[in-house]
């Protein structure tokens, strides 16, 4: 569903403004948001349309970084962000319309993102850059997923990947790349 009144309830008003300004400055205008009112998720998915610089759709979560991930103490260090948001790319030909957004089988990438968000929020998983995750939990809208890869954003400067929301609270944006059963990466 397209969310006409985008309000990400997880971030404070100040954090939301900082985050959205960052998204606009590095990723462009957020043309729309995706959410499913039946799932009562705490995160919206921003939809960035193809542009001259980035000729593909980008789905970016908004709200996941409001909560600290449950990273084990032995892995915590100053180089690891405990706060993340996720980005996923879709081909430029992907149909982004109100009609297609009603089709869960077509919009499985957004539902996959919401499933990953839910798993992180319920502390079933935590992710770091360059991690791969074999889905041990059920991803409800993800046909044929063998593995999820979490990568740093290769096509963006380092400054685009990190959002300083407050002192000691930097959110890292990671790219979520599903690996399909065909052994191909879902990539654009």
C-alpha positions in Angstrom: 0.0 0.0 0.0 1.2 3.5 -0.7 1.4 5.5 2.5 0.1 9.0 1.8 0.8 10.3 5.3 4.4 9.1 5.8 5.2 9.2 9.5 7.9 7.0 10.8 6.9 6.5 14.5 10.2 5.0 15.6 12.5 8.1 15.3 12.0 11.2 17.3 11.0 14.3 15.2 14.6 15.5 15.3 16.0 12.1 14.3 13.4 11.7 11.5 14.3 15.1 10.1 18.1 14.3 10.1 17.5 10.9 8.6 15.1 12.2 5.8 17.5 15.1 5.0 20.3 12.6 4.7 18.3 10.3 2.4 17.3 13.3 0.2 20.9 14.6 0.0 22.5 11.3 -0.9 19.7 9.2 -2.5 17.3 11.7 -3.9 13.6 12.5 -3.4 11.5 9.9 -1.6 8.6 9.6 -4.1 6.5 7.3 -2.0 6.5 4.8 0.9 5.4 1.2 1.3 3.8 -0.3 4.3 1.3 -3.0 5.0 -1.4 -1.8 7.5 -2.2 -5.5 8.3 1.3 -6.3 9.5 1.5 -3.5 12.1 5.2 -3.0 11.4 7.2 -0.2 13.0 9.2 0.6 9.9 8.3 2.3 6.6 10.0 1.5 3.4 11.0 4.6 1.3 10.7 4.2 -2.4 13.3 6.0 -4.4 12.6 6.1 -8.1 15.3 5.6 -10.8 17.4 8.7 -11.6 20.2 9.6 -13.9 22.8 8.8 -11.3 21.0 5.6 -10.1 19.0 3.9 -12.9 17.1 1.6 -10.6 14.5 1.7 -7.8 15.8 1.7 -4.3 13.9 0.6 -1.3 15.2 2.0 2.0 13.9 1.3 5.5 13.1 4.1 7.8 12.8 3.3 11.5 14.9 0.2 11.9 17.9 2.3 13.1 15.9 3.7 16.0 16.5 0.5 18.0 19.9 -0.9 18.9 20.6 -4.4 17.5 21.4 -7.1 20.0 25.0 -7.7 18.9 26.9 -10.1 21.2 29.3 -8.3 23.6 32.3 -10.1 22.2 31.7 -8.6 18.8 31.0 -5.1 19.9 33.6 -2.5 19.0 33.9 1.1 17.9 33.8 0.0 14.2 30.5 -1.9 14.4 27.3 0.1 14.2 24.6 -1.2 16.5 22.1 0.8 14.5 21.3 -0.1 10.9 18.8 0.7 8.1 18.5 -1.5 4.9 18.5 -0.7 1.2 17.5 -3.0 -1.6 17.6 -2.2 -5.3 15.0 -3.2 -7.9 15.3 -3.1 -11.7 14.2 0.1 -13.4 11.5 -1.9 -15.1 9.9 -2.9 -11.8 6.2 -1.7 -11.9 5.7 0.6 -9.0 1.9 1.3 -9.1 -0.9 1.2 -6.5 -2.1 -1.9 -8.3 1.1 -3.9 -8.1 1.8 -2.8 -4.5 -1.4 -4.7 -3.6 0.1 -7.9 -4.9 2.2 -9.5 -2.2 3.7 -12.0 -4.6 5.0 -9.2 -6.8 6.2 -7.0 -3.9 8.1 -9.8 -2.2 11.2 -7.6 -1.9 9.4 -5.2 0.4 7.9 -8.0 2.5 11.4 -9.6 2.7 12.7 -6.3 4.1 9.9 -6.2 6.6 10.6 -9.8 7.6 14.3 -9.0 8.2 13.3 -5.9 10.2 10.9 -8.0 12.4 13.7 -10.6 13.0 16.1 -7.9 14.0 13.6 -6.2 16.3 12.7 -9.5 18.0 16.4 -10.1 18.4 16.3 -13.3 16.4 19.1 -12.1 14.2 21.7 -9.3 14.0 23.7 -8.4 11.0 27.1 -6.8 10.2 28.5 -5.5 6.9 29.7 -8.4 4.7 27.5 -10.9 6.7 25.6 -13.6 5.0 22.6 -15.2 6.6 21.0 -18.5 5.7 17.3 -18.0 6.5 16.8 -20.1 9.6 13.6 -18.3 10.2 10.6 -18.2 7.9 10.6 -15.3 5.5 6.9 -15.2 4.6 7.1 -13.4 1.3 10.4 -14.5 -0.1 10.1 -17.3 -2.7 13.3 -19.3 -3.3 15.7 -17.3 -1.0 18.8 -19.3 -0.2 20.8 -16.6 1.5 20.8 -13.0 2.5 23.9 -10.9 2.0 24.4 -7.6 3.8 26.9 -5.3 2.1 28.2 -1.8 2.4 26.9 0.4 -0.4 29.4 0.1 -3.2 28.0 2.8 -5.4 27.9 5.5 -2.7 30.5 7.5 -0.8 31.2 6.5 2.8 29.4 9.6 4.0 26.2 8.3 2.4 26.3 5.1 4.3 26.4 6.6 7.8 23.8 8.9 9.3 24.8 10.7 12.6 21.5 11.0 14.4 22.9 12.0 17.8 26.1 11.8 19.8 27.1 8.1 19.9 24.2 7.1 17.6 25.3 6.6 14.0 23.0 4.6 11.7 24.7 2.5 9.0 22.8 1.8 5.8 23.5 -1.7 4.5 22.5 -3.1 1.2 20.3 -6.3 1.5 21.0 -8.7 -1.4 18.9 -11.9 -1.5 20.6 -14.9 -3.1 18.0 -16.9 -5.0 17.8 -20.7 -5.3 19.2 -20.4 -8.8 22.6 -19.5 -7.3 22.3 -16.0 -8.8 22.4 -12.9 -6.7 19.3 -10.8 -7.0 21.1 -7.8 -8.4 20.4 -5.0 -10.8 
